[in-house]
Structures are given as structure tokens and as C-alpha cells.
Amino acid sequence: MSEWMKRLIEKHTCFFCKETADRKDCFTINMNTLEGKHKVNICPKCANEFDDIMKELEIVIEERNNTI
């Protein structure tokens, strides 16, 4: 298998930090935004940060819904 094909299959580039990581270590995020659906790959470090942000966002949205 060629080097280019190996890199394409085995390595992915993180959407946020642009570092490459093994396919086994990457996470896939499926986002549905106003611009349409997006599917991005992120590294484990960025995945932890993204997870923390989403947890905080869920708390804020939950609090906001209880005020109405």
C-alpha cells in the first residue's frame, strides 16, 4: 500500500488544532448547524475540551428553560 493511502486511512487531522492522530484515537463529531450537517474528526485532547464545553452548555440551556 502506498504511503499516501496509509496516511489517508490510518491518520486523521484534528479539526481544531490541525495535529494528526491515529484513526483509533480520533473522535468524530456530528454537528447539525444552521449551515447544515458537519462531520469532523478531533484528537483526544480537543475531545476532552469539547466535551467540557458541551457539558457547560447543557447546564446553561437547562437553567434557561427553567426560567420561563
N, C-alpha and C positions, 0 to 999 in steps of 0.2 A: 504494500500500500504506500502511496506517495506521502511525503511529509506534509504537503498541503491538505490532503484528505484526512490524515491523522489529526492534524490541528483542528480541522473543521468538526470532526466527530468527537474528539476527546477533550478539547479545550473550549471554554466559553469566556467571553469578555463581560465583565460586570458593567451593567448599565450606568451605575453611579460613579464608581472610581476608576473604571476602564482597565482594571487589572484582570489578568487571565487566571482562571481556576479550572481544575479538573471538572469534568461533567458530573462526576459522582458527588462533588462538594457543592455544586451550584444549586440555587433555588430558583424556581420560576414563579413570577408574579403575573397574575392575570388581572388587569385593571379595566374597568368599564367607565370611561370618562365621557364628557360631552363631545370630545373629538372622535369617539369610537372606542373599540376594544383594543387594548395593547397587551402584548405578551413580552416580558423582559426577563433576562437572566441576571441574577445578582450573586455576589460572593457571600460566604458565611458571615464575614464581618459586617457588611452592609445589610445582610438579612437580619441580624440582631438589632441593628439600629432601626431598620424599617419596622420590625416587629414592635419595638418600644413606642415608636411614633403612632402606629395603628392602635395600640392599647390605650394610649393617652387620648387619641381622637375618639375612640369608642366611649370613654368615660365622659368626655366633653359633650358628645352628642346625646348620651343618656341623660345627663344633667339638664341639658337644654330642653329635652322633650318633657321632663317632669315640671317645668316652669309654666307651661301653657295651661 
